[in-house]
């Protein structure tokens, strides 16, 4: 039917139809923006706090684990040939199939100069080694080192790290779940697990990369949980894990950063992804996170060595930009200036970047030339700039991305280009979330094919790198 239409009407009609479609999609998204940003104290029935800021990698145990494990369970999928358009290790040349990163003009904000702001700027752009050391809940494993490949199907190699560096990424975030590798009341970390984490950190350090090491899927009442009832036991866990990790890496230089918690939240509660700040338990959660962040900083600093001045990432509730912007979010006290970094995650706009295509309201097209598409990104970046960057406090967006929704590569390229350019104009460095998921109905954020050490979507890579400097 579309072919017949194009035969009957002038070509300009098709352009109008495309623009109308894009405008419709972005306007759907902006109706949600208004609900998520206007009233922090209201119950958000659309779950916009999760929608706007957190993919939450917990889905890796369900959607993403399912989509990734398809390759190991289905030989036909496992042997699917690698696309012809790839980036070979050591070759940053992009030959995109008629999809190129757009040229966009950004308003460059005035960025203060201090050691922390400069340090984060020099990190340029980062990549997440997702669905790897963060894997949990695989009861069939006899060897705990097999957790590393249980979700993504691949063990990390130095060749992979070199390929990521050669592709243009100066920084890597290595999410690690520790709770399933500790024992006893003192939470003693398994020596073989810690050794393997260190080995992969060394891969990155040896390639002159910045590395962020965190605690990832440890949000639980048995480990750390932001409630008064669990506060003391949570402090004990934070202290135990970070004492051991800090001691192991005490001689490593400043290119190794620590991130105390990943998306701390009231997991399993009605407020897991959004808060009603009129409720005592929600206010309590924010204060508990402030105290746990302080415990983290104090623990790292007293461990000595290079840790006395190491750069540390500090998340708010959910690692949400929304909750980092409220007055109740506090940076910890530190005995050294300019070494704390605000940590946020932002999969924005949610309807395009993260919402499942099976869900109502999901959109697959995004255009930087349409103000409705860029408004939410521009708004939250400007808010982070005004509260933090302008006042000399650096910000890292530790997770962002746009999932594959089939046949929307061009929109994902434009999105990646705009997001990085706008963030850089506000003095913010970003890390693409890569869970090595390319197939199935899960959250397919895969960019780098770890089996072949190639970039599966060089067009997206081109967009990420265009304004990353």
C-alpha positions as CSV (number, residue, x, y, z in Angstrom):
1,X,0.0,0.0,0.0
2,X,2.8,2.4,0.8
3,X,4.3,1.8,-2.7
4,X,1.0,2.7,-4.3
5,X,0.9,5.9,-2.2
6,X,4.3,6.9,-3.3
7,X,3.3,6.4,-6.9
8,X,0.3,8.6,-6.6
9,X,1.6,11.5,-4.6
10,X,4.6,13.8,-4.8
11,X,7.7,12.9,-2.9
12,X,7.2,15.7,-0.4
13,X,4.3,13.8,1.0
14,X,6.5,11.0,2.2
15,X,8.7,13.5,4.0
16,X,5.6,14.9,5.8
17,X,4.6,11.4,6.8
18,X,8.0,10.6,8.2
19,X,8.2,13.9,10.2
20,X,4.6,13.3,11.5
21,X,5.6,9.8,12.7
22,X,8.7,11.1,14.5
23,X,6.9,14.0,16.1
24,X,4.2,11.7,17.3
25,X,6.7,9.4,18.9
26,X,8.6,12.1,20.6
27,X,5.4,13.8,21.8
28,X,4.4,10.5,23.4
29,X,7.7,10.5,25.2
30,X,7.4,14.1,26.3
31,X,4.1,13.5,28.0
32,X,6.0,11.2,30.3
33,X,8.8,13.7,30.9
34,X,6.3,16.1,32.4
35,X,5.1,13.5,34.8
36,X,8.6,12.4,35.9
37,X,10.2,15.8,36.4
38,X,7.6,18.2,37.7
39,X,6.8,16.7,41.1
40,X,9.4,14.7,43.0
41,X,7.0,14.1,45.9
42,X,4.1,12.5,44.0
43,X,3.6,8.8,43.4
44,X,4.6,8.2,39.8
45,X,2.2,5.6,38.5
46,X,4.1,5.4,35.2
47,X,7.2,4.3,37.1
48,X,9.1,7.1,35.4
49,X,12.0,7.0,37.9
50,X,12.9,3.6,36.7
51,X,11.9,4.5,33.2
52,X,14.0,7.6,33.0
53,X,17.1,6.7,34.9
54,X,17.6,3.0,35.4
55,X,17.6,0.0,33.1
56,X,18.6,-1.9,36.2
57,X,20.8,-4.7,35.2
58,X,18.9,-7.1,37.4
59,X,17.0,-8.0,34.2
60,X,20.2,-9.7,33.1
61,X,19.1,-12.7,35.2
62,X,15.9,-12.8,33.2
63,X,15.6,-11.0,29.8
64,X,19.3,-10.5,29.2
65,X,20.4,-13.8,30.5
66,X,17.8,-15.5,28.3
67,X,18.8,-13.6,25.2
68,X,22.5,-14.1,25.8
69,X,22.2,-17.8,26.6
70,X,20.4,-18.4,23.4
71,X,23.8,-18.6,21.7
72,X,25.1,-21.3,23.9
73,X,21.9,-23.3,23.9
74,X,21.2,-23.0,20.1
75,X,24.1,-24.0,17.9
76,X,22.4,-22.3,14.9
77,X,22.5,-18.9,16.7
78,X,26.1,-19.6,18.0
79,X,27.3,-20.1,14.5
80,X,25.6,-17.1,13.0
81,X,28.2,-15.3,10.8
82,X,29.7,-12.0,12.0
83,X,28.3,-9.0,10.0
84,X,30.6,-7.8,7.1
85,X,30.7,-4.3,8.4
86,X,33.0,-4.6,11.4
87,X,35.8,-2.7,13.2
88,X,38.9,-4.9,13.4
89,X,41.1,-4.5,16.5
90,X,43.5,-1.7,16.0
91,X,41.5,-0.2,13.1
92,X,39.2,2.7,14.0
93,X,38.1,3.3,10.4
94,X,34.3,3.3,10.1
95,X,32.6,2.2,6.9
96,X,28.9,2.6,7.8
97,X,26.3,1.4,5.4
98,X,24.9,4.8,4.4
99,X,24.3,5.6,8.0
100,X,26.7,8.2,9.4
101,X,26.8,10.1,12.6
102,X,25.1,13.5,12.1
103,X,26.8,16.8,12.5
104,X,25.2,18.7,15.4
105,X,26.0,22.0,17.0
106,X,26.0,22.1,20.8
107,X,26.1,25.1,23.2
108,X,29.3,24.6,25.1
109,X,28.9,25.5,28.7
110,X,31.7,27.1,30.8
111,X,33.4,24.3,32.6
112,X,35.3,25.1,35.8
113,X,38.9,24.0,36.1
114,X,40.0,21.8,39.0
115,X,41.8,18.4,39.3
116,X,38.6,16.3,39.5
117,X,36.8,18.0,36.5
118,X,40.0,17.7,34.4
119,X,40.4,14.1,35.4
120,X,36.9,13.1,34.4
121,X,37.2,15.0,31.1
122,X,40.3,13.0,30.3
123,X,38.4,9.8,30.7
124,X,36.6,10.9,27.5
125,X,34.2,8.0,26.9
126,X,33.6,4.7,28.6
127,X,32.3,1.2,28.0
128,X,30.7,-1.3,30.4
129,X,31.9,-4.9,30.7
130,X,28.3,-5.9,31.5
131,X,26.8,-9.3,32.1
132,X,30.2,-10.6,33.2
133,X,31.5,-10.3,36.7
134,X,28.1,-9.0,37.8
135,X,26.4,-12.4,37.0
136,X,24.4,-13.9,39.9
137,X,22.0,-16.7,40.7
138,X,23.3,-19.5,38.5
139,X,23.0,-22.5,40.8
140,X,24.3,-25.0,38.2
141,X,27.9,-23.7,38.4
142,X,30.5,-26.0,39.9
143,X,33.4,-23.6,39.4
144,X,32.7,-20.0,40.7
145,X,35.0,-18.6,38.0
146,X,32.3,-19.7,35.5
147,X,30.1,-17.0,36.7
148,X,32.1,-14.7,34.5
149,X,30.7,-16.3,31.3
150,X,27.4,-17.6,32.6
151,X,25.4,-14.6,31.2
152,X,27.5,-13.4,28.3
153,X,28.9,-16.7,27.2
154,X,32.5,-15.4,26.9
155,X,35.4,-15.0,29.3
156,X,37.3,-11.7,29.1
157,X,40.7,-11.6,27.4
158,X,43.4,-9.0,27.0
159,X,42.7,-9.1,23.3
160,X,39.1,-7.9,24.0
161,X,40.5,-5.1,26.1
162,X,42.9,-4.0,23.4
163,X,40.1,-4.0,20.8
164,X,37.9,-1.8,23.0
165,X,40.8,0.6,23.5
166,X,41.6,0.6,19.8
167,X,37.9,1.4,19.1
168,X,38.3,4.6,20.9
169,X,37.2,3.9,24.5
170,X,39.5,5.4,27.0
171,X,37.7,4.0,30.0
172,X,36.0,0.9,31.2
173,X,33.5,0.1,34.0
174,X,33.8,-3.4,35.4
175,X,30.6,-4.2,37.3
176,X,31.3,-6.9,39.9
177,X,28.8,-8.8,42.2
178,X,30.7,-9.8,45.3
179,X,27.9,-11.2,47.6
180,X,28.0,-14.6,45.8
181,X,31.7,-14.9,46.3
182,X,32.0,-14.1,50.1
183,X,31.8,-16.4,53.1
184,X,31.3,-16.1,56.8
185,X,30.0,-13.3,59.0
186,X,33.0,-11.2,58.0
187,X,32.2,-11.5,54.3
188,X,35.6,-12.9,53.2
189,X,36.0,-12.6,49.5
190,X,37.0,-15.8,47.6
191,X,40.7,-15.5,46.7
192,X,40.2,-17.0,43.3
193,X,37.4,-14.6,42.5
194,X,39.4,-11.6,43.6
195,X,42.4,-12.8,41.7
196,X,40.4,-13.1,38.5
197,X,38.9,-9.6,38.9
198,X,42.4,-8.2,39.4
199,X,43.6,-10.0,36.3
200,X,40.9,-8.3,34.2
201,X,41.6,-4.9,35.8
202,X,45.2,-5.4,34.8
203,X,44.2,-6.0,31.2
204,X,42.7,-2.5,31.1
205,X,45.4,-0.8,33.1
206,X,48.1,-2.4,30.9
207,X,46.3,-0.8,27.9
208,X,46.4,2.6,29.6
209,X,42.7,2.7,30.3
210,X,40.8,4.2,33.2
211,X,38.9,1.6,35.2
212,X,35.8,1.8,37.4
213,X,35.3,-1.1,39.8
214,X,32.1,-1.4,41.8
215,X,29.7,-3.6,43.8
216,X,26.9,-4.4,41.4
217,X,24.1,-6.8,42.3
218,X,24.7,-6.7,46.0
219,X,21.5,-4.7,46.8
220,X,19.8,-7.0,49.3
221,X,18.8,-7.1,52.9
222,X,21.5,-9.6,53.4
223,X,24.2,-7.3,52.1
224,X,23.5,-3.6,51.7
225,X,20.0,-2.2,51.8
226,X,19.0,1.5,52.6
227,X,16.7,1.2,55.6
228,X,17.3,1.9,59.2
229,X,16.5,-1.7,60.1
230,X,19.4,-2.9,57.8
231,X,21.7,0.1,58.1
232,X,24.3,-1.3,60.5
233,X,24.5,-4.7,58.8
234,X,24.8,-2.8,55.5
235,X,27.7,-0.7,56.8
236,X,29.4,-3.9,57.9
237,X,29.1,-5.4,54.4
238,X,30.3,-2.2,52.7
239,X,33.2,-2.0,55.1
240,X,34.2,-5.6,54.7
241,X,34.1,-5.7,50.9
242,X,35.8,-2.4,50.3
243,X,38.5,-3.1,52.9
244,X,39.5,-6.2,51.0
245,X,39.2,-4.6,47.6
246,X,41.0,-1.5,48.6
247,X,43.9,-3.5,50.2
248,X,44.2,-5.6,47.0
249,X,44.5,-2.5,44.8
250,X,46.2,-0.1,47.2
251,X,49.3,0.2,45.0
252,X,47.3,1.0,41.8
253,X,47.4,4.6,40.5
254,X,44.7,7.1,40.0
255,X,43.4,5.5,36.8
256,X,41.6,2.9,38.9
257,X,38.4,4.4,40.4
258,X,36.0,2.8,42.9
259,X,32.2,3.1,42.9
260,X,30.8,2.1,46.3
261,X,27.3,0.9,45.3
262,X,25.3,0.3,42.1
263,X,21.7,1.7,42.0
264,X,21.1,1.5,45.8
265,X,17.4,1.2,46.4
266,X,14.6,-0.4,48.4
267,X,14.7,-3.5,46.3
268,X,11.5,-5.6,46.3
269,X,9.4,-2.8,47.7
270,X,6.8,-0.6,46.2
271,X,9.3,2.2,46.1
272,X,12.1,0.3,44.4
273,X,12.2,2.5,41.3
274,X,10.4,5.6,42.4
275,X,10.1,7.4,45.7
276,X,7.2,9.3,47.4
277,X,9.2,11.8,49.4
278,X,6.3,12.4,51.7
279,X,6.7,8.8,53.0
280,X,9.1,8.3,55.9
281,X,10.6,5.1,54.5
282,X,11.6,7.0,51.3
283,X,13.2,9.8,53.2
284,X,14.9,7.2,55.4
285,X,16.3,5.4,52.3
286,X,18.0,8.6,51.0
287,X,19.6,9.3,54.4
288,X,20.7,5.7,54.7
289,X,22.4,5.9,51.3
290,X,24.2,9.0,52.4
291,X,25.5,7.1,55.4
292,X,26.5,4.1,53.3
293,X,28.4,6.4,50.9
294,X,30.2,7.9,53.9
295,X,31.1,4.4,55.1
296,X,32.5,3.6,51.7
297,X,34.7,6.8,51.5
298,X,36.0,6.3,55.1
299,X,36.8,2.6,54.4
300,X,38.7,3.3,51.3
301,X,40.6,6.3,52.7
302,X,41.8,4.5,55.8
303,X,43.2,1.5,53.8
304,X,46.2,3.6,52.8
305,X,48.5,3.6,49.8
306,X,47.0,5.2,46.7
307,X,43.6,4.8,48.2
308,X,44.1,7.9,50.3
309,X,43.6,10.0,47.2
310,X,41.7,7.7,44.9
311,X,38.8,9.1,42.9
312,X,35.5,7.7,44.2
313,X,32.0,7.6,42.6
314,X,29.0,8.4,44.7
315,X,25.5,7.4,43.7
316,X,22.2,8.7,45.0
317,X,19.0,6.6,45.2
318,X,18.8,4.2,42.2
319,X,21.8,6.1,40.8
320,X,19.0,8.3,39.4
321,X,19.8,11.8,38.2
322,X,16.4,12.8,39.6
323,X,17.4,11.8,43.1
324,X,20.9,13.2,42.8
325,X,19.3,16.6,42.2
326,X,17.2,16.7,45.4
327,X,18.6,18.6,48.4
328,X,18.6,15.4,50.5
329,X,21.4,13.9,48.4
330,X,24.7,14.7,50.1
331,X,28.2,14.0,49.0
332,X,30.2,12.4,51.8
333,X,32.8,14.3,53.8
334,X,36.3,13.6,52.6
335,X,39.8,14.4,53.9
336,X,41.0,15.3,50.5
337,X,39.5,17.9,48.1
338,X,38.3,17.2,44.6
339,X,38.2,13.4,44.6
340,X,34.5,12.6,44.7
341,X,32.4,12.1,41.6
342,X,28.6,12.1,41.3
343,X,27.5,8.8,39.7
344,X,24.2,8.6,37.7
345,X,22.5,6.3,35.2
346,X,20.2,7.7,32.6
347,X,18.5,5.8,29.9
348,X,16.6,8.7,28.5
349,X,14.1,9.2,26.9
350,X,12.8,6.0,28.4
351,X,10.2,5.2,25.7
352,X,12.9,5.2,23.1
353,X,16.1,4.1,25.0
354,X,14.8,1.4,27.3
355,X,11.1,0.5,27.1
356,X,10.4,-2.8,25.5
357,X,9.0,-2.7,22.0
358,X,6.2,-5.0,23.3
359,X,5.1,-2.3,25.8
360,X,2.5,0.3,25.0
361,X,4.1,3.7,24.3
362,X,7.4,2.3,23.1
363,X,8.9,4.3,20.3
364,X,11.7,3.2,18.0
365,X,12.6,6.4,16.1
366,X,14.5,9.4,17.5
367,X,15.6,12.6,15.7
368,X,17.8,15.3,17.1
369,X,16.2,17.9,14.9
370,X,13.0,17.5,16.8
371,X,13.0,19.5,20.1
372,X,10.5,17.0,21.7
373,X,13.1,14.2,21.2
374,X,16.0,16.1,22.8
375,X,14.2,18.0,25.5
376,X,14.5,15.4,28.2
377,X,18.2,14.9,27.6
378,X,18.9,18.6,27.5
379,X,16.9,19.2,30.7
380,X,18.5,16.6,32.9
381,X,22.1,17.4,31.6
382,X,21.5,21.1,32.3
383,X,20.2,20.3,35.8
384,X,23.3,18.3,36.5
385,X,25.5,21.1,35.2
386,X,23.8,23.7,37.3
387,X,24.0,21.8,40.6
388,X,27.3,20.0,40.2
389,X,29.6,20.9,37.3
390,X,29.2,24.6,37.6
391,X,30.2,24.3,41.2
392,X,33.3,22.2,40.4
393,X,31.8,18.8,41.2
394,X,32.4,16.2,38.4
395,X,29.7,13.9,37.1
396,X,29.9,10.5,35.4
397,X,27.0,8.9,33.6
398,X,28.0,5.3,34.4
399,X,25.3,3.7,32.3
400,X,23.3,4.9,29.3
401,X,22.3,3.5,25.9
402,X,19.5,2.7,23.5
403,X,18.4,-0.8,23.1
404,X,18.0,-2.4,19.6
405,X,14.3,-2.3,18.6
406,X,14.9,-3.8,15.1
407,X,15.3,-1.6,12.1
408,X,16.0,1.5,14.1
409,X,19.8,1.6,13.7
410,X,19.8,5.1,12.2
411,X,17.9,6.5,15.2
412,X,20.3,4.8,17.6
413,X,23.2,6.3,15.8
414,X,21.7,9.8,16.0
415,X,20.8,9.2,19.6
416,X,24.3,8.1,20.6
417,X,25.8,11.1,18.7
418,X,23.5,13.6,20.4
419,X,23.8,12.2,23.9
420,X,27.5,12.2,24.0
421,X,27.8,15.6,22.4
422,X,25.3,17.2,24.7
423,X,26.9,15.5,27.8
424,X,30.4,16.7,26.8
425,X,29.1,20.3,26.2
426,X,27.9,20.1,29.9
427,X,31.3,18.7,31.1
428,X,30.0,15.1,31.7
429,X,31.6,11.8,30.7
430,X,29.4,8.8,29.7
431,X,29.7,5.0,29.6
432,X,27.7,3.0,27.2
433,X,26.0,0.0,28.8
434,X,27.0,-3.2,26.9
435,X,25.5,-6.5,28.1
436,X,26.6,-8.5,25.1
437,X,22.9,-9.1,24.2
438,X,22.2,-9.0,20.5
439,X,19.2,-11.3,20.0
440,X,15.9,-12.2,21.5
441,X,13.3,-10.1,23.4
442,X,15.6,-8.9,26.1
443,X,17.4,-5.6,26.6
444,X,19.7,-5.8,23.6
445,X,22.4,-3.2,24.3
446,X,25.2,-5.2,22.8
447,X,27.8,-3.2,20.8
448,X,31.1,-5.2,21.0
449,X,31.0,-8.8,19.9
450,X,33.4,-10.4,22.4
451,X,33.6,-13.7,20.6
452,X,35.1,-12.1,17.5
453,X,36.6,-9.0,19.1
454,X,34.7,-6.8,16.7
455,X,32.3,-3.9,16.9
456,X,28.9,-5.2,15.7
457,X,27.5,-1.7,15.1
458,X,30.3,0.5,13.8
459,X,27.7,3.1,12.9
460,X,26.8,3.5,16.6
461,X,30.5,3.6,17.5
462,X,31.0,6.4,15.0
463,X,28.3,8.3,16.7
464,X,29.7,7.7,20.2
465,X,33.2,8.9,19.2
466,X,32.2,11.9,17.1
467,X,32.0,14.3,20.0
468,X,33.7,12.3,22.7
469,X,36.9,14.3,22.9
